[in-house]
């Protein structure tokens, strides 16, 4: 990638120098002073690489591309003394090639973001000691320790502890997944809560994240069909150009007119204008958060019949938030219930707990004094508020501890689940007090966008890993 960028920088430098020299060559006094036509610099810096590439393709692969026709026009212009025309052609064609390279570079920038996600080091347990090693040196069977906030360095299975894993890099879903002993975890995902040990089931080079990076690298950023049109028809164009040029000379016996035919056939407009339009399209799309893989994709967009939307972070904000809370108990109003729940969750490192506390603190500062806060993996939270015993968890937990539930409460949980929400309950002294529902929030503009797409006779499709109802 660095080599690609350095080549691009060199090309830009050559174009700038050549353009300046072409402009200066128009000033007759400069040429007389230097006794040298500055257009030659443009030919050397921009023209020779074109001729070299065309000759290489002809010799090694017998591949006749547009570069062959450009090279013929360059050489012919130099032969008849039209040095400025040769330099002008060289610069224009180099600019076109640069725009194509920039399109590829923009498309491959996502690879760098994926590479940055790859952990450089990992904690492994050997001889009951924790040591740091290069993540690439992890072997199958190694015991790897992952603490809260760290990216999992290799695919494996949890053998000790538990955590809450952000798997959005793999599946796009914002809601973290709780993992326990025996559960599989993937490299590149982030442990948001607690500490656990995993047994590596794959090497770093064969991990899920590395395979994803490999797939992205192998995805060829092709030219748009219209950009490669000249290359596909180059053989016939070269033959027609040469026959026309020779025929013109035989009829008129004027070499200038013969060379003019070659210059006119030179596809400068197509090579320059089309990549410019494609770059503009990709650039404008990126302003709106749309990453387009390559020029061929831009052209195919005009023919699409369906658009698939990822739900999390695209149609939604990709961030959990409280959508509703309610107290079942007359002794505690809704605000008091939320205050107690937020006070308990303030001690929690779990993403759900953080979302509840953050929501409460938007309009409130005061929290209650909670004692004996204990997290029971897979069973929720227990704590004390003075002499009162508090339990926080999901519906399954509430059922497991034999807290009385009526059908209305169960129906509430089912209704929110159908909407793709997560429901958390709070009980005090084995009495259910209330619930809070959390969900990813739909973007305000999503409805308008979907309506517009439908008006264009395009079918929108939503992709989600939640459930059929979400």
N, C-alpha and C positions, 0 to 999 in steps of 0.2 A: 504493500500500500504506500509506504514511504517512497519507494522507487518510482511508483506511478505518479505521485505528486511532484517529485523532483523533475521528472520528464515534462510534466505539464508546465512547471515554472520555467524550464528552459525554453519550451516552445513559446510561451508568452513573451519572454525576453527577446527571442529572435524576431517575433512579429513586431514588437515595439521598435526595435533597432531598424528593422527593414522598412517599416512605415516611415520613420523619420528620414532615412536615407532616400526613399522614393520621393518624398516631399522636397528634400534639399536638391535632388537631381533636377527638379523643374526650374531651379534658379540657375540661369546660365552662367552667372558670374562665379558661382561656387565650383561648377565643373571646370571652368577655365582656370580658376585658382589652383585647384587640386590636380588638374590634368588627368582626371579620373572620373568616370561615370559612377556615381554612388549607387545606381540601380544594381550594379554588379554585387554589392553586399547583400541585397535582398535575394538575388539569384543564388548566391553561395549559401546563405543561412537558411532560406526557405525552399529554394528550388532543388538544390542538390539532394536533400533527403527524399523528396518526391521521386526524383529520377532513380535514386538508389533503390527505393522500395519497389518501384515498378519493374526495374531490371531484375531484382531478386525474385519477385513473384514469377516473372517470365522464365527465368533460368531454372529455378528449383521446382516450381509447380506448373509451369506453363499456364498461369492464371492471368488472363487478360482482364484488368480492371480499368476503372476510369483513370487511374494514375498513368496508364500507358498513353492515353490520349493527351493528357495534360503534359506529359514528358515530351511528346512529339511537338506540341505547340510551343513549349519552352525552347527546345533545341532549334526549331525552325525560326523562331523569333530572334534568337541570338545569331543565327547564321546570316540573316538578312540585315542585322544591325539594329533591330527594334528592342534595345536593351530595356527600356522602361516598360514596354508591354510584357516582356518576359518576367521582370521583377514584380509587376502588378499581378500577373497570373499566379506567381509563386506565393505571394502574400495572401491573396484571396483563398486559394486552395488550402493553405496552412491554417487559416482561420476556420474554415469549414471542418478540417480534421480536428482542430482543438475543441470545437463545440461538441463534436461526437465524443471525444475523450472525456469532456466535462460531464456529459450525460451519464457515461459509464461510472465515472468517479462518484457522482451524486448517488447513483443507484447502489454502489457498493459501500457507501458510508455507513449503512446499517451494520455491516460486518464489524466495524470498529466498536460499535456500541455493544454488540454481543461479546466480543473479545474482552471488553472491560469488565463484563460480569463474571468472567472466569477467575476463580480464586487463585492467587499465586502460591499461597502456602496453606498448610493444613496441620491440625493437631492430631497426632496419632498416639495411641497407648501401646507402649512396648515395655515389657518387664515391669508392669504396674507403674510406669513413669510416663508423664505427658511430655512429648517432644514435638518441635516444629520441623516439618520437612517441606520440600518443594511438592506442590500438589501433583505435579506430573510424575512423581516417584511413588505415588500410592499404588499398592498392589492388591489384587483380589484377596480378600480375607483379612486385610488390615482393619484395626479398630480405630475409627475416626471420631473425635469428639467435636461437637458443634455447639457453641454457646449462643445465647440470645443475640440477635442482630447480625449474625454471620451468614454468609452464603455457603450452602452445602457444596463441598468441593467434588464429590463423586457420588454416583448412584450407589445405594445401599439399603440395608434393612435395619431398623432400630432394634437394638438388643438391650438398651438400658435407658430409662428416662422417658420423657415425652416432650412434645413441643407443638407450636402452632405455626404451620408452614404457609408462607405466601408463595403460591404456585402460579402467580399471574404471568410470569415470564414464559411459562409453558402452555397455559390454557386461557389466559386473559381474565380469569375470574378474580374479583377483588376480595371475596370472603376467604380468609385464611382457613386452612384445613387442620384440625387437631389430629396429631399422629401419636401413636402409642407403640409399645413393644410389639414387634412383628409386622409393623407397617413399612411399606416401601417409601423411600424418599428419592428425589431426583436432583442431580447436580444443577446449579444455577438458581434453584429455589432458595428462599430466605427463611431462616428460623427466627420468628418474631418473639418467641416466648420460651423460657426455661432452657435447660441444657440436656442433651441426650448423646448417647454413643451409637454409632452405626457400624455395621460390618460391611465393608466395601464388596459389592457384587460385580463391579466392573472397574477397569482401570480408568484413569483420568482421560486418556485418549479415546476411549470407547464410551464415554459418558454421554448422557442425553444432550447436554449443552454443546459438547464438542461435535456431536452428530448434527445438531441444528446449525452450527456455524459452517460445517462442511457442506450441508445442503444449500445454504445461502451462497457460499462461494461457487458452488457448481452451477447455480442458477445463472445461465448465460444472459447477460444484459445485451440483447440483440439490437441491431439498428432497426429503425422503423422500415417497413417494406418500401416506402417511397424513397427513403434515404439510400437503400441498396439497389434501387431501380437501375441506376446508371451502371453499377457493377455487374448486374445480371445481363444487361444488354451491351456491355462494353465491347465484346468481340465484334458484334455487328456494327456498332458505332465506329470502332476503329477502322474496320474494312471500308465502310461507307465514306468516312472522312478521308482516308488515303486515296480511294478511287476518285472522289470528288476533287481533291487537291491536285492529283496528278492530271486528271482530265482538264481542270481549269488551266494548268500550265501548258498542256499540249495545245489547247485552243487559243489562249491569249499570249503565251510565251512570256508571261509576267510572273516572276517569282513572288512578288509582293501579294498579288491576288491569290496565288496558290497557298501561301502561308496564312493569309486571311481566312481561308476556308478552315484550316486547322484550328485557328484561334476561335473562330465562331463556334465550331463543334465542341470546344472545350466547355465542360458542364459546370462552369463557375457558379451560375445562378442557382442551380439545383443543389450543388454541394454546400453552398453558403446559406441560402434562404431556408431550406428545410430544417437543418439542425438548429438554426436560430429560432424558428417557430416552435420546435419541439422543446428546446431549452426554456423558452418563455412559458410554455404550457406547464412543464414540470416545476419551474420556479414559482409560478402563480399558485399551483396546487399545494406546494409545500407551505405557503403562507397560511393555508387553512388546515394544516396538519395532515395533508395527504402525501404519502411517500409513494412515488411511482417508480417501478423497477427499471424501466427502460423505454426507449423511443418506440419500440414495437407496441408496447402497451398503450401508449397515447393514441396511436392510430386505431387500435382495436376497440378503444372505448366508444367509438362512434357506432359500433355494431352490437353492443351488449343488449341483452334482453332481461337480465336479472342482476341485481346487486345484493350481495350478501354482507350484512352488517354484523360485526362482533358486538355483543350487548355491552359488556363491561368496559367502561372508559370511552365508548363510542356513542352509543345511544344513552348511556348513563354517565355519571361523573366518575365512577370507579372508586367511590369512597363511601364506606358505611355511615349511615346516619339514622338517628331515631325518627321514625315516622309516626309513632303513636305510643302513648303510655296511659294506663288507667288503673285506678285502685278499685278492688272489689269490696274493701272493708270500710264501713262507715266511720271507724275510729281514725282512719288516715285518709285525708283528701288526696287528690292526684298529685299536688305539688309536694306534699309531705312524703308520700310514697317515693316519688322520684328523688327527693333529697336523701332519703335513707339508702336507696339503691345506689346512687352516685357516690355516697360516702363509703360504701362497701367496695365498689368497683374502683375507687381511687387508689386502692392498695394493689389492684390487679395489674399485671403486665399483659394480659390477654387483649387482643385487638377489639373484641366486643366490649370489654370493660372500659377500654380507653375511649371508645366511641360514645358510650353512655356518659362518662364523666365529662368529656369535652362538650357534649350537648348541654349538660346541666350548667357548666361553667360559663356558657355564653351569656347567661342572664343572672347568674348567681355566683357568689364567692364563698359563702359560708358552707362548710361541710361538718358533719357530726363526728364525734370522737368514737372510733370503732376499735374494739379490742379483740384479741385472739383471732386475728385473720388467718385462715388456713385454706389453701387450695388443695382440693382432692381431685387429682387427675381423673377425668371422665365422670366425676360425680359433682362437680360444681364447687361453690365456695361456702364455707361456714365462718361465722364471726359472731361477736357479741356487741350489742348496743346496751350498755349498762348491764342489767340483769336479763335482758331479752336475748333469746337465741335466734340468730338469723341464718337462713339458707337461701342461696341464689343458684339457679340452674335452669335447665330446659324442662320440657314437659315430662320426658322420660325419668329424669331425676325426681321430680315431684311425685310421680307415680310410685317409684321405687321406695320412697320413704313413707309411703302410706298416708300422705296428706290428702284430705278429702277434696275430691274434684266433682263438680257437677257437669252436666252435658253442655251447658252454655260456655264454660271455660274451655272444654275440649273443642267445641265448635270454633271458638275464637282462634285457637292455635291452628286448627286446620285451614281456616279462611286465610290467615296471614301466610301460611306455608304455601298455599295455592298462588299467592301473589309474589312468591319468591323471597319472603321475609324470614328472619330468624327471630324467634320469640324467647325472651328470658323472663322467668318468674321469680318472685321474692316471697318468702314466707317468714313469719315471725311466730316463734313458739308453736311450730307445727300448724300454723293457720295461714292459708294462702291470702296474701295481701293484694297483689296486683301483677301486672305484666308490662313489659316494654317490647315493642316490635322494632327491629332494625332492618334496613334495606339500603340497597344502592339506589340513588335518586335519579329519575329520568331527566335528561337535559331538557331545558325549556324549549329549545329550538328543534328538538327531535321530531315532534309531530308535524311541524311545518315542512321540514326536509322530506319526510316520508310522503307527505301529501303531494309535494312538488314532483317527486320521483314517479309517483303513480300517474300524475298528469302527463308525464312524458312517455307513457305506455311502457314503463319499465317496472318489473315486478321486484319489490323489496323482500328480502329474506333475512330473518334474524338467526344468528348462531349463538347458542348459549349452552353452557355445561351445567346449569342449575337443575331445572326440572321442566317438564312439559308446560306447567302452568305459569312459569316465570317468563 
